[in-house]
Amino acid sequence: MSRRTPRPLVALFTAGYLAPYLLPTVVGRLGDSLHLPPAQAGLIGSALLMSSAAAGFTFAGRVDRMGPRTLARAGLLLAALGYSAAAATSFVPLVVIGAMAGGFGSGTATTVAATGIAGQRDPHRASTLGLLSVSALAGALYLTMPHLGTGHALPFAAIALTALATWPATSGLESGTAGLPTPAGQQPRPAGPLPFRRSGLVLAAAMLCWSMAQNSLWGVSSRIGTDQAGLTEITVGAVFAVALGTALVGVLGAGALGSRLGRAAPIGAGTALIACCIVVSARADDLASFATGEIAWNTLYPVVLSYLIGLAASLDPRGRWAVLVGSAASLGTACGPLTGSVLSQTAGYPAMGTTLAAALLVLALPLTAVALHTGGSPLLRPGTVRRRGGAPAALVAGVTGAPAGAVPQMGAPEQPVVEITVSTPQPAPTQEEFSTAGPRGGSAGIGQSSNANASTSAR
């Protein structure tokens, strides 16, 4: 079975996640070019991401039925048209409508990608490749956009062009609906109710608040750099590019580490470290402190996010929890710019950072508990437990202290199955079927001939 991650899923993941990654420059440029206060500019960014979350809630569990290729192309087309419309005008209501239409398209593309990634043999590896791609693209854009001019048109145009460039990749997706054979490298998608319902709900609620805390700072990071640290937009863009470059290193490290440490330790400890980075970044008053906080934070953020995406994807091979948790995260991301703008305006950037850090430390507890409770995925997930050891060994594998020889080896080669034909044994003769030798009364027939033969054999 192929372990490759289909390129269309990585491309769709990149196109869908690019808007949140460019959020600081989108919000900052909206405020500058349209002469909006930070809170109103943040509200437009929140509307964009809220629309993206709405797409996830709308299409969760419906991707197979509607057809991945059809749905992905519709989302990419809507994203290209919406963001292009927002880039082409300075009339605020039209900018808001275009941003929301583009956000819905981005959310649709993300939904298709999340559903496909959840069906992979290794969801964490697939999500890592997606984060690697979007981090590289966003870093390149942060380096180039300040040199191409000012105004809100550039980031919107970049997202629209990315959606158009992703269109050819959708030819590798399924064109039909539910009932088609499962592609190579993907898990079968059994029908049924949502598994791990309680854990999934806790994860979705915690991810909403987790993403809101992250993007509350991310949405105003550009303002912290220019207003509090006294940096130019070119310098802030360079810091963001370097930060996203180190994020690539973090994502590569997460991909290499895989599940060797499980999911609980990277999620819990990583969230606590992110809280410390947010405090440093929010208190930055010069280039050194601003760069230190942003780079450290952006290095850790995609690492923890990749484990959270993998955890959500492992709860349901049909991808329903991956989409629902991702949509909840998008909802929190949507509230982030507005929350960060309001907190920074009322209490200042340092107090905002302290508040967000405290919230993340609290959220680390339920996120770690879900990872410990579910283990990411039951060993009985189809295709995960190999036939070595059989079904009884699969049950033993979930028990602490199980003998090593009885536990199925993860990733071991599939054992060949040989079909053996077993003939049905004839019932043993009973004593009533034999009699003494000699002539018998009654009709002469087959029974007498048989008795005669038996008498001859006895001699």
PLY file of the C-alpha trace (Angstrom):
ply
format ascii 1.0
element vertex 459
property float x
property float y
property float z
element edge 458
property int vertex1
property int vertex2
end_header
0.00 0.00 0.00
1.39 3.38 -1.00
2.42 5.71 1.81
2.72 8.77 -0.43
0.59 11.78 0.37
-1.36 12.80 -2.75
-0.11 16.11 -4.06
-3.65 17.49 -4.55
-4.24 17.33 -0.80
-1.05 19.27 -0.04
-1.91 21.85 -2.71
-5.45 22.31 -1.37
-4.15 22.55 2.19
-1.77 25.30 1.09
-4.44 27.27 -0.77
-6.89 26.99 2.13
-4.46 27.92 4.91
-2.70 30.78 3.12
-5.24 33.43 4.17
-4.77 32.83 7.93
-0.99 32.83 7.46
-1.13 36.23 5.73
-3.55 37.64 8.29
-1.16 40.17 9.90
-0.33 41.87 6.63
-3.96 41.70 5.48
-5.22 43.40 8.64
-2.37 45.92 8.74
-2.75 46.93 5.10
-6.52 47.16 5.37
-6.12 49.65 8.19
-3.51 51.71 6.33
-5.01 51.76 2.83
-8.66 52.13 3.86
-7.89 54.42 6.84
-9.61 52.10 9.31
-8.90 51.87 13.05
-7.27 48.58 14.17
-10.52 47.20 15.57
-12.41 47.67 12.28
-9.55 46.25 10.21
-9.43 43.28 12.56
-13.17 42.85 12.15
-12.76 42.42 8.38
-10.11 39.77 8.98
-12.45 38.07 11.45
-15.27 38.12 8.88
-12.99 36.42 6.34
-12.03 33.65 8.72
-15.57 33.30 10.07
-16.75 32.60 6.53
-13.99 30.02 6.16
-15.17 28.28 9.33
-18.76 28.32 8.05
-17.65 26.38 4.96
-16.14 23.69 7.16
-19.29 23.30 9.24
-21.40 23.23 6.06
-19.49 20.50 4.24
-18.30 18.34 7.15
-19.06 14.72 6.30
-20.38 15.63 2.82
-17.19 15.64 0.77
-17.51 12.02 -0.38
-21.15 12.48 -1.27
-20.61 15.68 -3.27
-17.37 14.59 -4.89
-13.93 15.86 -3.77
-12.92 17.22 -7.17
-16.16 19.09 -7.77
-16.22 20.60 -4.29
-12.53 21.56 -4.38
-12.85 23.29 -7.74
-15.93 25.19 -6.62
-14.07 26.38 -3.53
-10.98 27.43 -5.46
-13.07 29.32 -8.02
-14.99 31.14 -5.29
-11.74 31.98 -3.48
-10.18 33.40 -6.65
-13.23 35.51 -7.49
-13.81 36.75 -3.93
-10.24 37.75 -3.16
-9.86 39.34 -6.61
-12.96 41.45 -5.97
-11.61 42.52 -2.57
-8.28 43.46 -4.15
-9.88 45.48 -6.96
-11.84 47.96 -4.83
-11.40 50.37 -1.95
-15.12 50.53 -1.14
-15.25 48.97 2.32
-18.58 47.06 1.94
-17.35 45.45 -1.29
-14.03 44.59 0.35
-15.90 42.86 3.18
-18.15 40.92 0.75
-15.19 39.86 -1.38
-13.17 38.81 1.65
-16.04 36.73 3.02
-16.67 35.07 -0.36
-12.98 34.29 -0.68
-12.92 32.98 2.88
-15.78 30.59 2.16
-13.86 29.31 -0.86
-10.69 28.85 1.19
-12.66 26.99 3.85
-14.15 24.69 1.22
-10.69 23.82 -0.11
-9.46 23.21 3.44
-12.43 20.92 4.10
-11.61 18.72 1.11
-7.96 18.61 2.12
-8.74 17.75 5.75
-11.11 14.97 4.73
-8.51 13.44 2.44
-5.71 13.78 4.99
-7.83 12.00 7.62
-8.02 8.98 5.32
-4.26 8.67 5.00
-2.29 5.92 6.71
-0.31 8.61 8.55
-2.40 11.79 9.04
0.39 13.51 10.98
2.81 13.12 8.09
0.25 14.46 5.63
-0.59 17.50 7.75
3.13 18.15 8.26
3.70 18.30 4.50
0.79 20.72 4.16
2.12 23.01 6.87
5.56 22.83 5.30
4.17 23.99 1.96
2.05 26.86 3.30
4.85 28.09 5.59
7.29 28.23 2.68
4.85 30.10 0.46
3.84 32.58 3.17
7.49 33.25 4.03
8.29 34.00 0.39
5.33 36.39 0.17
6.35 38.23 3.35
9.77 38.81 1.78
8.51 40.02 -1.59
5.31 41.97 -0.90
6.90 44.95 0.91
9.03 45.57 -2.19
6.07 45.42 -4.58
4.10 48.26 -3.04
1.60 49.12 -0.34
-2.15 48.68 -0.12
-4.46 45.78 0.63
-4.64 44.57 -2.98
-1.34 42.67 -2.90
-2.12 40.07 -0.19
-5.61 39.49 -1.54
-4.25 39.08 -5.08
-1.59 36.64 -3.84
-4.22 34.42 -2.22
-6.39 34.57 -5.36
-3.47 33.60 -7.62
-2.60 30.71 -5.31
-6.16 29.40 -5.63
-5.96 29.58 -9.44
-2.54 27.88 -9.45
-3.98 25.04 -7.36
-6.77 24.33 -9.85
-4.76 21.89 -12.10
-3.85 19.79 -9.05
-7.52 18.94 -8.49
-7.43 16.59 -11.49
-5.85 14.05 -9.17
-8.90 14.00 -6.89
-11.87 11.67 -7.15
-14.56 13.00 -9.45
-17.39 10.78 -8.26
-19.36 10.54 -5.05
-19.63 8.12 -2.16
-19.40 4.47 -3.03
-16.29 4.70 -5.18
-13.32 2.50 -4.29
-10.93 3.94 -1.74
-7.76 5.32 -3.40
-4.43 3.69 -2.66
-2.86 4.97 0.55
-6.16 5.98 2.15
-8.15 4.32 4.88
-11.58 2.89 4.12
-14.39 5.21 5.19
-16.91 3.16 7.16
-20.30 4.72 7.71
-21.68 5.16 11.19
-22.00 7.65 14.02
-19.14 9.86 15.08
-16.63 7.91 17.21
-15.00 9.45 20.29
-17.88 11.90 20.57
-16.93 13.30 24.00
-13.22 13.56 23.23
-13.98 15.15 19.87
-16.21 17.80 21.43
-13.61 18.65 24.07
-10.93 18.85 21.39
-13.10 21.11 19.19
-13.91 23.49 22.06
-10.29 23.64 23.20
-9.05 24.17 19.64
-11.45 27.09 19.21
-9.93 28.87 22.22
-6.38 27.73 21.34
-6.60 29.20 17.84
-8.22 32.38 19.11
-5.33 32.94 21.52
-2.74 32.30 18.80
-4.34 34.58 16.25
-5.13 37.31 18.75
-1.39 37.94 18.80
-0.80 37.05 15.13
-3.46 39.53 14.03
-1.73 42.45 15.77
1.90 41.31 15.42
2.48 43.75 12.60
1.17 46.58 14.79
3.41 45.52 17.68
6.42 45.67 15.39
5.63 49.06 13.89
3.96 50.87 16.80
5.61 49.44 19.93
8.99 48.24 18.63
9.37 51.16 16.18
10.22 49.01 13.14
9.44 49.64 9.48
7.09 47.41 7.48
10.03 46.03 5.50
11.82 45.05 8.73
8.65 43.49 10.17
8.13 41.57 6.93
11.70 40.31 7.08
11.20 39.14 10.68
8.02 37.30 9.65
9.83 35.68 6.72
12.65 34.48 8.98
10.11 33.28 11.52
8.25 31.28 8.88
11.58 29.94 7.66
12.35 28.58 11.12
8.80 27.24 11.14
9.86 25.04 8.22
12.62 23.62 10.40
10.12 22.98 13.17
7.70 21.25 10.82
10.49 19.12 9.37
11.51 18.16 12.90
7.93 17.24 13.76
7.70 15.13 10.63
10.94 13.32 11.45
9.91 12.79 15.07
6.49 11.51 14.11
4.68 9.71 16.90
7.77 8.52 18.77
6.87 10.72 21.74
3.15 10.22 21.29
0.90 13.26 20.92
0.32 14.27 24.54
3.87 15.49 25.28
4.32 17.64 22.13
0.84 19.14 22.51
1.02 19.89 26.25
4.63 21.02 26.51
4.50 22.82 23.17
1.44 24.84 24.20
3.15 25.88 27.44
6.25 27.04 25.54
4.08 28.96 23.07
2.54 30.81 26.01
6.01 31.98 27.06
6.81 33.11 23.52
3.60 35.16 23.35
4.58 37.05 26.50
7.99 37.88 25.02
6.54 38.98 21.69
3.80 41.14 23.22
6.33 42.96 25.40
8.80 43.59 22.55
10.12 47.14 22.36
13.05 46.68 19.96
14.13 44.50 17.06
15.91 41.89 19.19
12.99 41.15 21.51
10.43 41.30 18.70
12.43 38.93 16.50
13.10 36.55 19.40
9.45 36.24 20.37
8.12 35.95 16.83
10.73 33.47 15.64
10.43 31.21 18.68
6.65 31.35 18.55
6.42 30.62 14.81
8.84 27.72 15.20
6.70 26.03 17.84
3.22 26.92 16.56
3.15 24.73 13.40
4.75 21.84 15.29
1.96 21.74 17.88
-0.63 22.43 15.19
0.53 19.44 13.14
0.04 17.15 16.15
-3.40 18.64 16.84
-4.46 18.16 13.21
-3.16 14.60 13.31
-5.00 13.95 16.57
-8.29 15.21 15.13
-7.80 13.23 11.91
-7.09 10.02 13.81
-10.41 10.13 15.67
-12.43 9.31 12.55
-11.10 7.83 9.26
-13.95 9.53 7.36
-12.48 12.90 8.33
-15.56 14.27 10.07
-13.75 15.17 13.29
-10.85 16.60 11.28
-13.24 18.95 9.48
-15.28 19.84 12.57
-12.22 20.48 14.75
-10.59 22.41 11.91
-13.73 24.51 11.50
-13.81 25.20 15.23
-10.17 26.27 14.98
-11.07 28.54 12.05
-13.85 30.02 14.15
-11.35 30.78 16.89
-8.93 32.13 14.31
-11.72 34.40 13.05
-12.25 35.83 16.50
-8.52 36.32 16.99
-7.89 39.61 15.15
-10.87 41.31 16.79
-9.98 39.92 20.23
-6.36 40.98 19.90
-7.32 44.45 18.66
-9.79 45.01 21.51
-7.40 43.71 24.18
-4.47 45.75 22.88
-6.54 48.94 22.63
-8.03 48.61 26.11
-5.15 47.10 28.11
-2.07 47.49 25.93
0.08 44.88 24.19
1.92 43.53 27.29
-1.32 42.94 29.22
-2.82 41.30 26.15
0.14 38.91 25.94
-0.13 37.97 29.62
-3.86 37.26 29.26
-3.37 35.09 26.18
-0.50 33.18 27.81
-2.60 32.38 30.88
-5.43 31.12 28.66
-3.04 28.83 26.77
-1.67 27.33 29.98
-5.21 26.44 31.01
-6.02 25.00 27.57
-2.96 22.75 27.66
-4.73 20.55 30.23
-7.79 19.41 28.20
-5.75 19.10 24.99
-3.26 16.82 26.73
-6.08 14.86 28.36
-7.72 14.14 24.98
-4.40 13.00 23.53
-3.81 10.70 26.50
-7.38 9.36 26.54
-7.63 8.48 22.86
-3.98 7.80 22.17
-4.62 9.49 18.84
-6.35 6.42 17.43
-7.39 2.96 18.59
-5.08 0.17 17.51
-8.04 -1.52 15.89
-8.31 1.20 13.25
-8.62 -0.56 9.87
-5.28 -1.12 8.24
-3.25 -0.03 11.29
-2.96 -3.38 13.07
-1.31 -5.94 10.88
-2.26 -9.58 10.85
0.84 -10.52 12.79
-0.50 -11.46 16.17
-4.12 -11.60 15.06
-7.18 -10.01 16.61
-6.46 -11.22 20.18
-3.04 -9.54 20.09
-4.65 -6.31 18.95
-6.76 -6.32 22.08
-3.77 -7.09 24.28
-1.82 -4.22 22.68
-4.05 -1.68 24.39
-3.28 -3.03 27.86
-0.37 -1.68 29.89
2.34 -4.24 30.42
1.31 -6.49 27.56
4.02 -8.96 26.49
6.07 -7.58 23.62
5.69 -10.69 21.50
1.91 -10.47 21.53
1.71 -6.88 20.35
1.33 -6.41 16.58
4.27 -4.63 15.05
3.25 -1.23 13.67
4.30 -0.93 10.04
5.35 -4.59 9.79
4.98 -6.17 6.34
1.56 -7.59 5.65
1.56 -11.33 6.30
0.33 -13.41 3.38
-3.00 -15.12 3.87
-3.14 -18.68 2.48
-6.51 -20.24 1.83
-6.66 -23.87 3.02
-9.47 -26.19 1.99
-10.52 -28.57 4.79
-12.65 -31.56 3.87
-15.58 -32.40 6.13
-14.84 -35.73 7.99
-17.36 -38.55 7.66
-19.15 -39.56 10.86
-17.74 -42.62 12.61
-19.85 -45.80 12.20
-21.87 -46.95 15.19
-22.20 -50.45 16.53
-25.75 -50.80 15.29
-24.47 -50.81 11.70
-22.73 -54.23 12.20
-24.31 -57.66 12.76
-23.19 -61.31 13.04
-22.22 -63.28 9.99
-24.69 -65.62 8.37
-28.01 -65.45 6.69
-30.54 -62.95 8.02
-34.20 -62.98 7.92
-36.15 -60.51 5.95
-35.66 -59.34 2.41
-32.52 -60.33 0.61
-30.88 -57.28 -0.74
-28.06 -54.91 -0.19
-27.96 -55.44 3.57
-27.38 -59.22 3.22
-24.65 -58.71 0.65
-22.89 -56.28 2.95
-23.05 -58.72 5.86
-21.57 -61.45 3.70
-18.68 -59.27 2.70
-18.08 -58.33 6.32
-17.98 -62.08 7.28
-15.46 -62.83 4.57
-13.26 -59.98 5.74
-13.44 -61.26 9.33
-11.89 -64.50 8.32
0 1
1 2
2 3
3 4
4 5
5 6
6 7
7 8
8 9
9 10
10 11
11 12
12 13
13 14
14 15
15 16
16 17
17 18
18 19
19 20
20 21
21 22
22 23
23 24
24 25
25 26
26 27
27 28
28 29
29 30
30 31
31 32
32 33
33 34
34 35
35 36
36 37
37 38
38 39
39 40
40 41
41 42
42 43
43 44
44 45
45 46
46 47
47 48
48 49
49 50
50 51
51 52
52 53
53 54
54 55
55 56
56 57
57 58
58 59
59 60
60 61
61 62
62 63
63 64
64 65
65 66
66 67
67 68
68 69
69 70
70 71
71 72
72 73
73 74
74 75
75 76
76 77
77 78
78 79
79 80
80 81
81 82
82 83
83 84
84 85
85 86
86 87
87 88
88 89
89 90
90 91
91 92
92 93
93 94
94 95
95 96
96 97
97 98
98 99
99 100
100 101
101 102
102 103
103 104
104 105
105 106
106 107
107 108
108 109
109 110
110 111
111 112
112 113
113 114
114 115
115 116
116 117
117 118
118 119
119 120
120 121
121 122
122 123
123 124
124 125
125 126
126 127
127 128
128 129
129 130
130 131
131 132
132 133
133 134
134 135
135 136
136 137
137 138
138 139
139 140
140 141
141 142
142 143
143 144
144 145
145 146
146 147
147 148
148 149
149 150
150 151
151 152
152 153
153 154
154 155
155 156
156 157
157 158
158 159
159 160
160 161
161 162
162 163
163 164
164 165
165 166
166 167
167 168
168 169
169 170
170 171
171 172
172 173
173 174
174 175
175 176
176 177
177 178
178 179
179 180
180 181
181 182
182 183
183 184
184 185
185 186
186 187
187 188
188 189
189 190
190 191
191 192
192 193
193 194
194 195
195 196
196 197
197 198
198 199
199 200
200 201
201 202
202 203
203 204
204 205
205 206
206 207
207 208
208 209
209 210
210 211
211 212
212 213
213 214
214 215
215 216
216 217
217 218
218 219
219 220
220 221
221 222
222 223
223 224
224 225
225 226
226 227
227 228
228 229
229 230
230 231
231 232
232 233
233 234
234 235
235 236
236 237
237 238
238 239
239 240
240 241
241 242
242 243
243 244
244 245
245 246
246 247
247 248
248 249
249 250
250 251
251 252
252 253
253 254
254 255
255 256
256 257
257 258
258 259
259 260
260 261
261 262
262 263
263 264
264 265
265 266
266 267
267 268
268 269
269 270
270 271
271 272
272 273
273 274
274 275
275 276
276 277
277 278
278 279
279 280
280 281
281 282
282 283
283 284
284 285
285 286
286 287
287 288
288 289
289 290
290 291
291 292
292 293
293 294
294 295
295 296
296 297
297 298
298 299
299 300
300 301
301 302
302 303
303 304
304 305
305 306
306 307
307 308
308 309
309 310
310 311
311 312
312 313
313 314
314 315
315 316
316 317
317 318
318 319
319 320
320 321
321 322
322 323
323 324
324 325
325 326
326 327
327 328
328 329
329 330
330 331
331 332
332 333
333 334
334 335
335 336
336 337
337 338
338 339
339 340
340 341
341 342
342 343
343 344
344 345
345 346
346 347
347 348
348 349
349 350
350 351
351 352
352 353
353 354
354 355
355 356
356 357
357 358
358 359
359 360
360 361
361 362
362 363
363 364
364 365
365 366
366 367
367 368
368 369
369 370
370 371
371 372
372 373
373 374
374 375
375 376
376 377
377 378
378 379
379 380
380 381
381 382
382 383
383 384
384 385
385 386
386 387
387 388
388 389
389 390
390 391
391 392
392 393
393 394
394 395
395 396
396 397
397 398
398 399
399 400
400 401
401 402
402 403
403 404
404 405
405 406
406 407
407 408
408 409
409 410
410 411
411 412
412 413
413 414
414 415
415 416
416 417
417 418
418 419
419 420
420 421
421 422
422 423
423 424
424 425
425 426
426 427
427 428
428 429
429 430
430 431
431 432
432 433
433 434
434 435
435 436
436 437
437 438
438 439
439 440
440 441
441 442
442 443
443 444
444 445
445 446
446 447
447 448
448 449
449 450
450 451
451 452
452 453
453 454
454 455
455 456
456 457
457 458
